[in-house]
Amino acid sequence: MAIILGIDPGSRVTGYGVIRQVGRQLSYLGSGCIRTKVDDLPSRLKLIYAGVTEIITQFQPDYFAIEQVFMAKNADSALKLGQARGVAIVAATNQALPVFEYAARQVKQTVVGIGSAEKSQVQHMVRTLLKLPANPQADAADALAIAITHCHVSQNVAQISETRLNLARGRLR
């Protein structure tokens, strides 16, 4: 069993999603958004750090998965996004959580099957995969999708590692 915290970082809205993985089964534990309504960036970063720390304390995850920075058209927006990611990662590492990063395209490909999927498609598939009664908020759905991606990637890595080990031992041909 593992609990995974997914984070969709943003300087104004940071989505989070928490799921439990038992074997191949995924279950929803919680999700939401950390909203920073103050104007100055340092105060927003402080709120993101405090919010992520509180979520970690509440859910006690085993793994922390976060979306990688994409190339934005606006350099200022990309820098702010990078800073929001940074404080979220610091919150995780301060709690000794292993951090995993996934590209947005990889997340969409894993959850929807199309790397260029729309937000509404991600929301629908997250709802379906986690058997939720309604679509989660867009940022929370993205965070849940990041957590789901971590589960799928880690399962595949474990299977490949086991296969390689068995090959090395001469158990598979």
N, C-alpha and C positions, 0 to 999 in steps of 0.2 A: 504494500500500500504506500502511496505517496500523495502528498498534497502539493499542488503547484499553484503559485501566484503568478499570474500574467499581468503585465503592465503595458498600457498604451500611453506613452508619455506625451505631455503637452504642457506648455507654459501657462495656459489658462484652464484647461481641462485635462486631467490625467485619469484615464480609465483603468480600473482594476477588475480582475476576475480570478476567482479561486475555485479550483476543481480538485476532486479526489480521484485518483486512479487506483483501481484494484484489478490487476491483470489487464484485460482489455476493456474493462468497464470504466466509464467515466461518469462521475456524478457532480452536480452543481452544489457548491457550498455558499457562494456569495459573489456579489459584484456591485459595482457602482462607480461613482466619479468623485474625484477630489477636485473641487472647483475653487479657483483662486480669484477672488473678486477685487483684490487690491491692485493698484496700478503699478507700483514699483517692482521690478523684477526680483531683487533680493528678498523681498517679503513673500512673493509668490513661490520662490524656490524653498524658502523656509517652511511654508505651508505644505508643499509637496513632500518634503523630507519628513515632516511630522505626520502627515497623512499616511505615507507608505510605512513608516515605523509603527504606527498604530494598527494598520492592517496586518502587518507581520506578527505583532504581539497578539492580536485577536485570533488569527487563523493558524499560527505556527506552521507555516509551509516548510516543505523539505527542499523545494527548488524555486528559483526566481527566474522567470523568463520575460524578456523585454524586447520591444521592437527596435531594430537598428535604425539609425538616422538615414533618411533618404535625401537625395539631392533636391533641395527646394529651389524654386525660382528666386526667392527672396533670401539673400544671405543672412539678413538680420533674423528672420524667422528660423532659419536652420541653426543659427547660433543659440537662440533661446531654447529651441527644442533639444539641442545637445546638452545645454545646462540642466534642463528638466530631467533628461535621462541620467545625467551625472549624479544629481542628488538622489534620485531613486535608487541607482546602483549603490551609492554610498550607504543608504539606509539598509540595503540588503546585505552588503559586505560587513557592516557593523554588527549584524546579527549572525554572521558566519554562514550566510546562505550562498550556495553555489549559483553563479549568474550565467544564464544562457541567453544569447542574442539571436534573433531571427529577422530576416528581411521581410518587409510587408508582402512582397510578391510570393515568397515561400509560404507565408501564413495563408494567404488567399488560395494558393495552389493546394495546400494540404487540406484546408477546411471545405473549400467550395469545389476544387478541381480545376479552377481556372485562375492563373496568376494575375489576371487583370479584372477580377471580379469587383462588382460594385458593393458599397457598404450594405445595401439592403440585402444582397445575396449572402454576405457574411452573417448578418443578423439572422436571416432565415435558417441557415445551416447550423449556426450555434444553437438556436432554439430547438432544432430537430435533433441534433447530436446529444444535447443535454436534457432533452425532454422537458423544456420549459413551457409554461402556459402561454407566454407571450414573448415577442421579440424584446431582447434587452436594449437599453440605450445604445446608440452607435459606438461610443467610446468604450463602454463596458463590454459590448459584443466583441470589439476588436481585441480587448484584453483577454477575454475568454478564449478567443480564437488563437491567440499567442500561447496560452496555456495548453490548449488542445494540441497545437503544433508541437510543443515540447514533448508531450506524451507520445505522439506518433514517431517523432525523430528518435527519442530515447529508446523506444521499443525496437525500432529498426536497427539502431546501433547495437543493442543488446543481442538481437538475433544474428547479426553479421559477426559479432565477436564470438558468439557461441559456435557458429558454423566454422569460423576460422580455427578455433581451438579444436573442434572435432576433426577437421581436416588435418591439422598438425599431428593429432594423435592417431590418424589413420582410420577414424571411425566412419567417415563419409567418403564416398568415391564419386 
